[in-house]
Amino acid sequence: MALVRSSTGMRIGAVLLVAGVAGCTSGPASPQARDENRKMDCLTRSAQELEREASRPILVARSQDPEVLPPVRLGTPMPAAAAPSASPTYEKSAPATDIRLPDNLAPTAPITPVGGTRPVVTVPPATPSISVPRMDGDAQVRIVASIGNNPIYESEVREAVYQRLGELIRLSESQRAVREKEVFREELRKIIERELVLDEMVAALTARKQTSGLTKLRAEATKEAENRLKEFKKDRGISNDTEFRAALRTQGLTLGGVKRQIERGFMMQTYLRDKLAPKLDALGLADVREYFASHLSEFQAEDRVKWQDLYVMTERFKTVDEARQYAAQLAARAGKGEDFAKLAAEFGMGDSKFRNGAGIGEKPGEIFPQDLEPTILALKAGQVTVKETETGFHILKVAERTYAGPKPYDEKLQAEIRRKLQNQIFEREAKREIDTLWKRTQPQIWVDG
């Protein structure tokens, strides 16, 4: 099995990309090696498929009338979309966290919309293709759903599905085929829900003559996308957009598609947060206290300690007393608030100097060396002591200390509970809003079952 590796593509990593595709063949006996070969083979196939699609004539751009867009025949039938009655699941907007799409999902015959009788208009073979400029992130495939006159394109759903390859790669072939269809339905529905909210947002702001607010929100969404992608490239050592596009392409993605996900998800979140703000702000201290009292099991702390160590080796001194005095002087400096990491780096004689003085292990039974554990666990946060051993002296400081039992009902915990309750309210009310919009608008699903 030949492996074609792209160093740029592989550096993309976990946030937007995954390494793996459904439908891969088996490889070497080692599960890890087999998975890796599956991933690499399928990434190569994915890139080849994108190249083939890119060479096809473009029939219609997204800005044009969706009625003249014919289905592109790529292979097996498209999996069915979720029925409008299915319960939506609301998720916070964020760039997708892993990426891919089931191969060959376009239908081989004209499609009739669910809940309607209007077919997609197909172009006879003799009809010449209309050539228009290609837009980045805008692969011309076909419409899979519509909200009024606004189409949702198969290419956008494809990019969303590519983000979830991680949950498909280890499934059996039969399980994978079923799960791929489910994932397609789920991602299509999420995109429909997002567009329903954004349509309402535009209508509401326009009706209130707040078009300047809409312009500002779009600018903020663009800035948010740019910042996220900039940080992403920085973390993975990608220097420019050309390199980034190439890496995305090996994973079945486009830069335009990724930006669109971030921007429109950000606008959806912002609008819903503003609309639901009165219900979120109505949450009071009594609600927080009641939740804490009725969910004590959620707020149990483990016995845990974060500690620091500076080791002084006896054999480097003429006498044990000289080593002891040296350690005592360093302990005094640490006790007065000097930076322990700097002291360890400058004066430490053990391996902790290479960890900025950090000790190994945080829970009882995990602390190393084990003979230091009783001393460390007996200290309170901020305390410093010297522990003598056969070979030297350990200057120990506890940076953080938590004890097993209920967490204290302090301001930090109250803020944590408040955020949790507000998120619950937001998810519940957002789902209600989306259900209402779905029933009112009745989106059309343009894929067969």
N, C-alpha and C positions, 0 to 999 in steps of 0.2 A: 504494500500500500504506500503510494508516494505521498509525501507530505510537502505541500508548498506553503512556506511560512512567510508572512509579511511582518517585519519588525514593527512597522508603524501601526498596522492593524492590531497587533497583539498588545501594544502599549495602551490601547484605549481602556481596557480594564472593565471594572464592574458596574459603574454607575449607569452608563448608557448602553453598555454592550455586554453580550455574553458570548462565550465561545462554545457553540454547539448548535446542531440543527436536527430536527426530527427526520426519521427515515434513513438514518445512516447505517452502514453495514458494520458487522462485527469485525474486530481486529485481533491484536495479540491477546494472550491469555490473561495478562495483568489487567484488572478492572480499570486502574488509573490510565494505563497506556491505551487500553481500548477506547476509553472515553475521550482521551486526547486526540487519537486518530480519527474518531468520529467527528469531533469538533472541527479539526483541520480540513478533512475531506469535504464536509458540508459547507464550511465557510467558502471554500474554493468554488463549490457548485453555486452558492448564493451569488458570488461575484460574477460568475459566468452568466447566470440568469439575468442579472442586472444589465450586463453588457448587451445581451440580446435584446432586452426591452428598450435600451437606450437607442439601438439602431433602427427600431421600428418608426414609421412615419407618425408624427403627432397629429391627431385628428382634431382635438379641441382643447383649448386651455381652460383653466378653471373659471376664468372670468367670462367665458362665453356661455351661450344657452346650452344647458345640459341635455335638452331634448335631442340634439343631433349627435350625441356621443354614443357610438356603437360599442357593444361589448367586445373586448379583445379576447380572442380564443387562445388561451394558454394551456388548456388541458382539461383536468377533471372538474366537475361541477363545484360551484361555490357552496360552502356549508350554509345552512339556514341561519338567518339572523334571529335574535331574540324576539319573541312576541311582545307587543306593546304592553301586555298585561303583566309581564315579569317584574318582580320587585327590583328597582335599581339599587346599586350599592354606591354610596358616595365615598370618594377618596380625596384626600388633600392633593392639590395640584403640585406636581414636581416633575422634573424630567424623568422619563421612564427609566427603570433601573436595570433592565436587561433587555435584549432586543432581537426579534426575528418574526417571520410570518410563514404560515403553511405554504408550501410550494403549489403552483398551478391551481389557483383557486377560481379562476374566471369560468363562467358557464360556456357551454358549447352551443347554446340555443338562446333566442331572445327571452327575456325575463318579464314576467308579469308582477307588478308590485303587490305586496301583501296588503290586503284591504282595498285594492283598487283594480281597475281594468285597463289602465293605460300602459301599453307596452313600450319598451325602449325602442326607439327608431333605429333600425339597422341600415347600413349603407350597402347597396348592391355591389357586387364584385367589380363591376365596370366603373363605378364612381371613383374619380380620382381623389386622393387624399389631400386635405388642406394642410399646408405646411405653415406652422406658426412658431414664433420663438419659444424655445423650451425654457421653463422656469425652474430654478433650483428647488429641489424638494417637491416637484410637481409632476411626477410621472403620470402620463396620460393613460389610464387604464379604463375605468368605467365608473359609473355612479352606482353605489350600493344602497343609498338611502337618500331621502330628501326631507327637508323641513320647510314647507311652503315652496318657495322658489330657490331655496338654498340647497345645493347638492352636497353630499358627503361621498368622497371618492374612495375607491378600493385601496388606492395607494396609501392613503393616510391610515386606514385600518391595518394594512400590511405592516407599516412601521411600528404601530402599537403592538402588534402580535409578536414581532421580532424581539421585543423587549422581554418576553416571558419564556424564552427558550429554556432557561434553567430548569423550569418545572416539567419540561417535556423530554429532556435528553436521556434520562434513565428509565423511561417507561418502555414497556414492550411495544412491539409494532402495532398490535391491535388497540392497546390502551392509548397509545400516542395518537392514533387516527381519531379516536373519540374525543380525546382532550383537545386536540387542535381545533376541532369544530366548536367546542365549548368556548375556548379562548377567543376565537374569532367573534362569536356572538357577544361575549362579554365586552370585548374592546369596542365593537361596533356600538353597543348600547352606551358605553361611557362617552364616546364621542358625540352621539346623539344628545345625551343629557347635557353635555357641555355646551353644545350649540343651541339647545333650547334656552338655557340660562342666558347665554350671550345675546340671543335674539330679543329676549325680554328686556335685558339691560339696555340695548340700543333703543328699543321702542320707548322704554320708560324715561331715559335721559333726553331723548328727542322730544317727547311729549312735554317734558318740564323745561324745554328750551335750555338744556344743560349740555349742549354739544361741545362746549369748551372743556367740560369735565370729561367727556368721552375721549376727546383728543389727548388730554393730559394722561388719562388712564392707559391709553394705547402707548404713549411715549414711555410711561413707567414700565409697562410690560416688555417693551423692546429693551429697555435698560436692564431689566431683571434677567432677560434671556442672555444678553451680552455678558453680564457679570457672571452668571452661572457657567456659561461656556468658557469664558476666559479663565475662571478658576479651575475648571475641569482640565483645560489644556495645560495650564501651569503645573497642576499636580502630576500630570503624566508626561511632562517634558515634550509637548507638541508645540512647535514654534510658530506655525502659521496656519491660516485657513485652508490652504491648498493641501497641506499634509493632513489636516484634520478631516477634510472631505474625503481624501483617499482612504483614510482609516475607517471612517464611517461607512464608506461604500463597501468595504470588505465584509461588513456586518449587515448589509442590507438596509442601510440608513442613508439619509441625505441631511445636509446641514440645514436646509430650508425646512425640512420636516421636523427636525428636532427643535428648531427655534419656534416653529408654530405651536408645537405641543406646550412648550414652556410659556409662551406669551398668552395663549388662549386659556391655559389652565390658571395662570396668574390672574387674568381678568375675571374669570369665573369666581375664583376664591375671594377676590377683593369685593366684587359686587355682592356676593352672598353674605360675606362678613358684615358689610355695611347695612344690608337689608335686615339682617338678623341681630344687629347690635343691641336693640332694646331688650330682647329676650336674654341675650348673654349678660348684659349689664344688670339685669334684674336679680341675678344670683346673689344671695346675701350670705353673711357670716353664719346665720342660723342653718342654712342649707349645707354649708361646709362642715359645720360641727356635727350635724345630724349624720352626714355621710361617714365621717370619721368614726363616730360612735357605733354605727351599724356595720362597719367593714374593718374592724380592728385587725383581722387576719391579713389584710393587705398592707398593713403598716408595721410589720415586724422586722426589726433590724437583726442582721447577723453579727456575731462577734468578729470584728475585723480591725486590723491595725495597719497603718502605713508608717514605716519606720526608716530611719537612716543609720548608717554605720560608718565609722572611721576606725580602721584597724592600725594599731601600733605594735610592731614586731619586737619582742624582747631581745632577740639576738643581735639587733642593730645597735644596742647600747652596751656599755661596759657592765652595768649591773641591772638587776630587776628594779631596784628602787629608782634608778635614773629613768628607766622606761615608764614607770608608774607616774613619776612627777611630770614627765613630758605629756602623758595622756591626760593627767589632771589639768594641765594648763590649756590644752586644746578643748577639753570639756567645759572649762570655765568660759572660754571664748564663745563656744557654741551656745552656752546657757545665757549669755548676754545678748544673743540675737544675731551674731555673725552668720553669714550665709554658709550653711552646713555643706552644701555642694562644693563651694569654693574651697572650704577647709579640707574636705575629703580629697579633692583633686590635687591640692598643693602638698598636703602633709600625710595623706593616707598611704599605707604600706601593703594594702590588700587589694583584691579585685574590685571592691566597692568604689574605688576612685574612678574606675572606668564607667560606672553607672551613675555618676553625679552623687555618690553617697547613698543611693537607694538600696534598702535591704531586700532580701529575697523572701517572698511569701507574705501573705496578708491574713490568712486564717489560721487558727490553732491547728497544729499538725502539719502545716505547710511551711513554717518558718525554718530557714536554714542559715547558719548551723543550728541544729536542734537544741543545743545546750544554752542558746541565747533566748529561747522562747519564753520561759518563765519570767525572766527579767523584763523582757519587752512587754509582755501582756500585763505586767504589774504597773507599768508606767501610764500616766495620763498624758493627754495631748500637750505637747510643748515641753515636757520634762526631758532632762538629759541625765545620763548616768554613765559610769564606767564599769564594765564587766571584765574581770580578770579571768584568763584562761591559761592553759598550760604553755601556750606559745606566745602570748601577748595580751594586749588590752583592747577591748572593743568599746569605743565611745558611741553610745546609743542615744538616739533621740526619736521620740514618737511625734510624727507630724500630724496624723489624724487617728482618732480612736472612736469606734462605735461598739456598743455592748449589746449582746443578745437581749431581745425583749421589744416591747412596743416603742416605736419612735416617739420622741417628744412632740407634743402638739404645739409647735412653735410657728413663727411666721413663714419659715421656709416650707414646712409641711402644709400649712394652710394654702399657700400659693400653689403648691403642687396639686392639692385636691381641687382648688378652684379651676385650674387649667383643665383638669380631667373632666370635671362636670361641664364646663363650657364646651369642651370638645364633644361630649355626649349630646348636649343640647343642639349644638351646631349640626352634627351628623343627622340627628332626628329631624330637625326642622328643614334642613337642606333636602333631605329625602322627600319630605312632604311637599316642598316647593316644586321639586322636579316631577313628582307624581302628578301634581296639578297641571303643570305645563304640558306634560305628555298627554293627558286626557284632553286638554283644551286644544292642542295643536294637531294631534294624531299624525305623527311622522309616518312617512311611507318607507317601507323596507323593500329595496329593489333587488333582492337576491332570492333565488329559489330554495326550496327546502330539501 
